[in-house]
């Protein structure tokens, strides 16, 4: 049986209520992306399955944090 990389997070992706250091937040998202996870269990948005879906979600969080 092949093991899949899984990431479990809680309240990581709430840009509208970001009350922490933005630079640290963006660095954390980049680190999550670098894990190349097959599954992301995110506390508020559910479970994302497959590397492309996980990466797309994390990229959407990065884009939202960077703003227009």
Residue pairs with C-beta under 8 A, 6 or more apart in sequence:
4 37
4 38
4 39
5 35
5 36
5 37
5 38
5 39
6 37
6 38
6 39
6 40
6 41
7 32
7 35
7 37
7 39
7 40
7 41
7 54
8 40
8 41
9 32
9 40
9 41
9 42
9 43
10 42
10 43
11 43
11 44
12 28
12 29
12 32
12 42
12 43
12 61
13 42
13 44
13 45
13 57
13 61
14 44
15 61
15 64
15 65
18 25
18 65
22 65
25 65
26 62
26 65
26 66
29 58
29 61
29 62
29 65
30 62
32 40
32 58
33 55
33 58
33 59
33 62
36 51
36 55
37 51
37 54
38 49
38 50
38 51
38 54
39 47
39 48
39 49
39 54
40 47
40 48
40 54
40 57
40 58
41 47
42 48
42 57
45 57
48 54
48 57
